[in-house]
Amino acid sequence: MEVPDEDLSTLTDVERFALGFAGWMNGSLRRNQVRHWINTNIHRRILTLLTGRRIHLVGIEKMRTLRPDRGVLIASNHRSFLDQYITGSYLYQNVSHWKQFFFPVRSGFWYETRLGVLLNLLVSTSSMFPPIFRAREKRGVTRVGLRWLADKLANPNTLVGIHPEGTRSNKEDPYELLPAEPGFGRVVLQSRPIVVPIFANGMGNNAANELKQNFLPNGRPVIIVYGDPVDYSEFDGEDPTLLRNQVKVGRKVLAEVAKLAEVERALRHQLRPGSVKPPSELSRESQTGSV
């Protein structure tokens, strides 16, 4: 990812190093193959240890039968720091379409601190890329990153995960979504990927507690509902730089996520403490409308 010098000059030394290192990690086919191996053989096993006994994948067959002719963007709600890891991990376990996975994050901790740079490498092989800088003077770097992401999404081997809400929701009600951020709509309009809505619920932010939950007889279920690709053809030809278009696309996609939230709510109501109802049965019910 080539960032002009005038934009790089707006970053701190740590931010420049973090951006350069993550860009290098994501910048070649060979390194992406190594990252893919680590994600599929190491990271997914760790996440399975946290959720494997209580996970319910609803509609995962939609992802298996998808035959993408361009990149796929998964748009999910955001309740836990682990959301993107969980959705990505189980996609890697069940679907083999994608050889590279990116999920852009706010620069904050991950690109502004040395610890953040290290953890990005260790927990995601620097897949949290490109960074989104909020400071006005650094938005040039963000625009370069989004153009880079749009180029990657032209490749059907690319999977990108973005939370339309932009930030993690702390609302008490997990089914109450935050408004969509305009930046999400801009990515969709610029790159025209296949957009798949997802609603995930049941994960917390404490890894130790999630491990404990996984081995309790009445551990909290983790339900991930995969939807059908969103038809946003009504926005064909619309200017992706206009705020009103970005907002409209974001609202449309988030409305589909909200529909999946209601499916998840009904399915969760069926699951009583200690339930061993198999995910495949839940998935069939969701398709036949018997929830």
C-alpha positions as CSV (number, residue, x, y, z in Angstrom):
1,M,0.0,0.0,0.0
2,E,1.7,3.2,-1.2
3,V,1.0,6.2,1.0
4,P,2.2,9.6,-0.2
5,D,4.9,11.2,1.9
6,E,2.7,14.2,2.8
7,D,0.2,11.8,4.3
8,L,2.8,9.7,6.1
9,S,4.2,12.9,7.7
10,T,0.9,13.3,9.7
11,L,1.5,10.0,11.6
12,T,3.6,9.4,14.7
13,D,6.7,7.2,14.5
14,V,4.8,4.3,16.1
15,E,1.9,4.7,13.6
16,R,4.3,4.8,10.6
17,F,6.0,1.7,11.8
18,A,2.7,-0.1,12.5
19,L,1.3,0.9,9.1
20,G,4.4,-0.1,7.3
21,F,4.7,-3.5,9.1
22,A,1.1,-4.4,8.6
23,G,1.3,-3.3,5.0
24,W,4.3,-5.6,4.5
25,M,2.5,-8.5,6.2
26,N,-0.5,-8.1,3.9
27,G,1.5,-7.2,0.8
28,S,2.5,-10.4,-0.9
29,L,1.0,-13.7,-2.0
30,R,3.6,-15.7,-0.1
31,R,3.0,-13.9,3.2
32,N,-0.7,-14.2,2.7
33,Q,-0.3,-18.0,2.3
34,V,1.6,-18.1,5.6
35,R,-1.0,-16.0,7.4
36,H,-3.8,-18.2,6.0
37,W,-2.1,-21.3,7.3
38,I,-1.6,-19.8,10.8
39,N,-5.2,-18.5,10.9
40,T,-6.7,-21.8,9.8
41,N,-4.4,-24.1,11.8
42,I,-3.7,-22.2,15.0
43,H,-6.0,-19.3,15.6
44,R,-9.2,-21.2,14.7
45,R,-8.3,-24.0,17.2
46,I,-8.0,-21.4,20.0
47,L,-11.4,-19.9,19.2
48,T,-12.9,-23.4,18.9
49,L,-11.7,-24.0,22.5
50,L,-13.6,-20.9,23.6
51,T,-16.9,-21.6,21.7
52,G,-16.8,-25.1,20.0
53,R,-19.3,-26.8,22.4
54,R,-21.9,-24.0,22.3
55,I,-21.6,-22.7,18.7
56,H,-24.7,-22.7,16.4
57,L,-24.0,-21.8,12.8
58,V,-27.3,-20.9,11.1
59,G,-27.3,-20.6,7.4
60,I,-23.6,-21.5,6.9
61,E,-24.6,-23.6,3.9
62,K,-25.3,-20.3,2.1
63,M,-21.6,-19.4,2.4
64,R,-20.6,-22.9,1.2
65,T,-22.7,-22.7,-2.0
66,L,-21.7,-19.1,-2.7
67,R,-19.6,-18.9,-5.9
68,P,-18.2,-15.4,-5.8
69,D,-17.1,-13.6,-8.9
70,R,-15.5,-10.9,-6.8
71,G,-14.6,-10.3,-3.2
72,V,-17.0,-10.9,-0.4
73,L,-17.7,-8.4,2.4
74,I,-19.2,-9.8,5.6
75,A,-21.2,-7.1,7.5
76,S,-21.9,-8.1,11.1
77,N,-23.1,-6.5,14.2
78,H,-20.5,-5.6,16.9
79,R,-21.0,-6.6,20.5
80,S,-17.7,-8.2,21.5
81,F,-14.0,-7.7,20.7
82,L,-14.1,-11.3,19.6
83,D,-16.9,-10.9,17.0
84,Q,-14.8,-10.7,13.9
85,Y,-12.5,-13.5,15.0
86,I,-15.4,-15.8,15.6
87,T,-17.2,-15.2,12.4
88,G,-14.0,-15.3,10.4
89,S,-12.7,-18.4,12.2
90,Y,-15.9,-20.5,11.5
91,L,-16.0,-19.4,7.9
92,Y,-12.4,-20.6,7.5
93,Q,-13.4,-24.0,9.1
94,N,-16.5,-24.5,6.9
95,V,-15.7,-22.7,3.6
96,S,-12.6,-22.8,1.4
97,H,-13.3,-20.0,-1.1
98,W,-11.0,-17.3,0.4
99,K,-7.3,-17.2,0.7
100,Q,-6.9,-13.8,2.2
101,F,-8.9,-12.1,5.0
102,F,-8.8,-8.5,6.1
103,F,-10.8,-6.6,8.6
104,P,-10.0,-2.8,8.9
105,V,-10.1,-1.4,12.4
106,R,-10.0,2.0,14.0
107,S,-6.3,2.9,14.5
108,G,-6.6,3.6,18.2
109,F,-4.9,1.0,20.3
110,W,-3.8,-1.3,17.4
111,Y,-1.7,1.3,15.5
112,E,-0.9,3.9,18.1
113,T,0.8,1.7,20.7
114,R,3.6,-0.8,20.5
115,L,1.5,-3.4,22.4
116,G,-1.3,-3.0,19.9
117,V,1.1,-3.7,17.0
118,L,2.4,-6.8,18.7
119,L,-1.1,-8.1,19.5
120,N,-2.3,-7.4,16.0
121,L,0.5,-9.7,14.8
122,L,-0.1,-12.4,17.4
123,V,-3.9,-12.6,17.4
124,S,-4.6,-11.9,13.8
125,T,-1.3,-12.1,11.8
126,S,-1.9,-8.4,11.2
127,S,-5.2,-9.1,9.5
128,M,-6.6,-6.0,11.2
129,F,-5.7,-3.9,8.2
130,P,-5.9,-1.3,6.9
131,P,-6.3,1.1,9.8
132,I,-9.0,3.8,10.0
133,F,-7.6,7.1,11.3
134,R,-10.2,9.4,12.8
135,A,-8.1,12.6,13.1
136,R,-8.8,15.0,10.3
137,E,-5.2,15.5,9.3
138,K,-4.7,11.7,9.0
139,R,-7.7,11.0,6.8
140,G,-5.5,10.9,3.7
141,V,-3.9,7.7,5.0
142,T,-7.4,6.3,5.6
143,R,-8.5,7.1,2.0
144,V,-5.4,5.3,0.6
145,G,-6.2,2.3,2.8
146,L,-9.8,2.2,1.6
147,R,-8.7,2.4,-2.1
148,W,-6.3,-0.5,-1.4
149,L,-9.2,-2.5,0.2
150,A,-11.4,-1.8,-2.8
151,D,-8.7,-3.1,-5.2
152,K,-8.4,-6.3,-3.1
153,L,-12.2,-6.8,-3.2
154,A,-12.1,-7.1,-6.9
155,N,-10.5,-10.5,-6.3
156,P,-12.9,-13.4,-5.6
157,N,-10.3,-14.9,-3.2
158,T,-10.7,-12.0,-0.8
159,L,-12.9,-11.9,2.3
160,V,-13.3,-8.6,4.2
161,G,-15.0,-8.2,7.5
162,I,-16.5,-4.8,8.5
163,H,-18.9,-3.8,11.2
164,P,-21.3,-1.3,9.7
165,E,-21.9,0.2,13.1
166,G,-18.2,1.2,13.2
167,T,-17.8,0.7,16.9
168,R,-18.7,-1.8,19.6
169,S,-22.2,-1.4,21.0
170,N,-22.5,-1.2,24.8
171,K,-26.3,-1.1,24.8
172,E,-28.0,-3.4,27.2
173,D,-30.2,-4.9,24.5
174,P,-28.0,-6.9,22.1
175,Y,-30.7,-6.6,19.4
176,E,-30.5,-2.8,19.4
177,L,-28.1,-1.8,16.7
178,L,-26.1,1.5,16.3
179,P,-26.5,3.6,13.2
180,A,-24.3,2.6,10.2
181,E,-21.1,4.6,9.8
182,P,-20.8,6.4,6.4
183,G,-17.3,4.8,5.8
184,F,-18.9,1.4,5.5
185,G,-21.2,2.6,2.7
186,R,-18.2,4.2,0.9
187,V,-16.3,0.9,0.8
188,V,-19.4,-0.9,-0.6
189,L,-20.0,1.7,-3.3
190,Q,-16.4,2.0,-4.3
191,S,-15.6,-1.7,-4.5
192,R,-19.0,-3.3,-5.3
193,P,-18.4,-6.5,-3.4
194,I,-20.8,-9.3,-2.6
195,V,-22.2,-8.1,0.8
196,V,-23.3,-10.8,3.2
197,P,-25.1,-9.7,6.4
198,I,-24.4,-11.6,9.6
199,F,-25.8,-11.4,13.1
200,A,-23.7,-12.9,16.0
201,N,-24.7,-13.1,19.6
202,G,-23.5,-14.8,22.8
203,M,-19.8,-13.7,23.0
204,G,-18.4,-11.6,25.7
205,N,-15.1,-9.7,26.0
206,N,-13.4,-11.9,28.7
207,A,-11.6,-14.8,27.1
208,A,-11.2,-16.6,30.4
209,N,-14.9,-16.4,31.0
210,E,-15.7,-17.6,27.5
211,L,-13.5,-20.6,28.1
212,K,-15.3,-21.4,31.3
213,Q,-18.7,-21.0,29.5
214,N,-17.6,-23.5,26.9
215,F,-17.3,-26.3,29.5
216,L,-20.3,-25.5,31.6
217,P,-23.3,-27.8,31.1
218,N,-25.5,-24.7,30.6
219,G,-22.9,-22.5,28.9
220,R,-24.3,-19.5,27.1
221,P,-25.0,-20.4,23.4
222,V,-23.2,-18.5,20.7
223,I,-25.4,-18.2,17.6
224,I,-24.2,-16.8,14.3
225,V,-26.8,-16.3,11.6
226,Y,-25.7,-15.9,8.0
227,G,-28.0,-14.1,5.6
228,D,-28.4,-13.9,1.8
229,P,-26.3,-11.4,-0.2
230,V,-27.7,-7.9,-0.1
231,D,-29.1,-6.6,-3.4
232,Y,-28.0,-3.0,-3.5
233,S,-28.3,-2.6,-7.3
234,E,-30.6,0.4,-6.7
235,F,-27.3,2.3,-6.1
236,D,-25.7,1.4,-9.4
237,G,-24.1,4.5,-10.8
238,E,-24.4,6.5,-7.6
239,D,-21.4,8.6,-6.5
240,P,-19.6,6.8,-3.7
241,T,-18.1,10.0,-2.3
242,L,-21.5,11.5,-1.5
243,L,-22.4,11.2,2.2
244,R,-26.1,10.7,1.5
245,N,-25.3,7.6,-0.7
246,Q,-23.0,6.2,1.9
247,V,-25.6,6.6,4.6
248,K,-28.4,5.0,2.4
249,V,-26.2,1.9,1.6
250,G,-25.2,1.5,5.3
251,R,-28.8,1.7,6.4
252,K,-29.9,-0.9,3.8
253,V,-27.3,-3.4,4.9
254,L,-27.9,-2.8,8.6
255,A,-31.6,-3.4,8.0
256,E,-30.7,-6.9,6.7
257,V,-28.6,-7.5,9.8
258,A,-31.5,-6.4,12.0
259,K,-33.7,-9.0,10.3
260,L,-31.2,-11.7,11.1
261,A,-31.2,-10.5,14.7
262,E,-34.9,-11.4,14.9
263,V,-34.1,-14.9,13.6
264,E,-31.4,-15.3,16.2
265,R,-33.7,-14.0,19.0
266,A,-36.3,-16.7,18.1
267,L,-33.7,-19.4,17.9
268,R,-32.2,-18.4,21.2
269,H,-35.6,-18.6,22.8
270,Q,-35.7,-22.3,21.7
271,L,-32.4,-23.1,23.3
272,R,-32.9,-23.9,27.0
273,P,-30.0,-24.3,29.4
274,G,-28.1,-27.4,28.7
275,S,-29.6,-27.8,25.2
276,V,-27.8,-30.1,22.9
277,K,-29.9,-29.3,19.9
278,P,-27.6,-29.6,16.9
279,P,-26.7,-26.5,14.8
280,S,-27.9,-28.2,11.6
281,E,-31.4,-28.7,13.0
282,L,-31.5,-25.0,14.0
283,S,-30.3,-24.1,10.5
284,R,-33.1,-26.1,8.8
285,E,-35.7,-24.5,11.1
286,S,-34.5,-21.0,10.2
287,Q,-34.9,-21.8,6.5
288,T,-38.4,-23.2,6.8
289,G,-39.6,-20.4,8.9
290,S,-40.6,-22.6,11.8
291,V,-38.9,-20.5,14.4
